Amino acid sequence: MNEFIYLTFDGLSRGAVYAAFALALVLIWRAARIVNFAQGAMAVAAVYVAYSVTNATGSYWLGFVAAIVTGLVLGVTVERVVMRFVDHSSPLNGVVVALGLVLVIQGVLGIFYGNEFLPVAAPFSRDAFELGGVAVLSRYDLFVFVAVGAVVAALTLLFTRTPVGLRMRAAAFAPDVSRLLGVSVGGMLTLGWALAAAVGSLAGMLVVPTELGLHPTAMDVVFISAFTAAVVGGLDSPIGAVVGGLIVGLLLSYVSGYVEPTVAPMAVLLLLVVVLLGKPGGLFSSSKARVA
Amino acid sequence: MSTDPPLKELALHNITVRFGGLTALDDVSLRVAPGRIVGVIGPNGAGKTTLFNVICGFVPPTSGHLTLDGQPWRPRPHQLNGLGIARTLQGVGQFGGMSVLENVMVGTRGRRAEAEAMAALTRCGVDRYAGARPGALPYATRKRVELARALVAKPRILMLDEPAGGLDADEIQWLASLIKETGTTVLLVEHHMDLVMSVCDEILVLDFGKPIALGTPEEISKNPRVTDAYLGAAA
């Protein structure tokens, strides 16, 4: 029972990070109908910038802010300089360009920072508190929950309560009609990419200290989990991304704990295959068919 | 709003639009004077919607140009709202994932967006559906929501693309009085002749992209070329 409780909290903590990362994928999917396969590489680039800033200033939080700002800038740059010019007649074009971006970003990071794992410290202790003799959560886990919770709440408010959020939804749903209503569709698209990349950077900042360390490919495995989370949630649904993230986190944790840690990534892939075969629209999607 | 600039004069000068071998608009000129209600009629495929698309910047003219208040003007869709030009769509293009109120709010700016959107819905008699999803409403009600969405920005030029399509006689009567009351310049593309004849100050008749007549409703109804175009008789 103790093990179950521990694994559950551990899974929810990992899941929160996947949820944030999946949310970033959903944001771009909703705005541009592209699965941003470069999300992981973009997030790693932001974490490298944070690493440099933290090393130079000695402040984790300055590095944290730098990562978020880098995310925003990268999002704007990738959309304005690259994605805007992709021919959208086939969904595969965006995917191939995003994969190309992964190679470019990882290559550039390797040139500047090398291909060694760099140690990244967590801002809070990762030792778990004990509750009734059971190790449950660390202060770092709590930080993860608060950070992801704040992002989810802020995005929910943005999309449901603000005029900008309303226009972003309108632009994604029917670009031409939105233009007639005075919405700058290109601007909304850029904003969507910026927000998504910032959220992805946050996820990167949260996950890297819990993994082997910082490496140009550090987010590759995380990307697969987060992509699965987004697909489980239906790609179109922010709530689905959060729930999907938690499901994937719990699955990884239970399989690691009860079966074998090395099998856990395969369990995620199996989940992805099962969902794509059985309910391709995801658990939260209203649409019946997937176009990409 | 008392700070509104005066109504604008929109003019098309020798507009021609070709799609490949098809000439959708052939040397069309039209001056829409401020405050006037101008109808554009013609058989299916006459180029009426293309004309609207040129004014909205969706279709660039192959030749000819537009002016706004006498100044050469190249329309861009997302700038129309800011210039005080609103357009409704034939196919009621409402945002499915939003409530009726949110749909109308997309067309507004500023702090009073929600109040203004509610006022527009009230004006069109559909305020009680504010919280509903447009997809769940009858077609005629959605047409009214579409009108509210165009009116909410207090346009100085209102472009209506077949607003009477799918409406019954009572609703068309309501629409006619709404159009007359707006006090703005109205450009109306419509098949429903009673509506066009009763509200318009001036009517442009297109046939296969060519302007064949321009005049008051009386002049148009007596013009033999117009009757021929509609009845398909040899000119």
Interface residues (C-beta under 8 A of the other chain):
Chain A: P163 L166 R167 R169 A170 F173 A174 D176 V177 S178 R179 L180 L181 G182 V183 S184 V185
Chain B: C56 F58 P77 H78 Q79 L80 N81 G82 A86 R87 L89 G93 Q94 F95 G96 G97 M98 E102 M105 V106 G107 T108 R109 A113 R149 A153
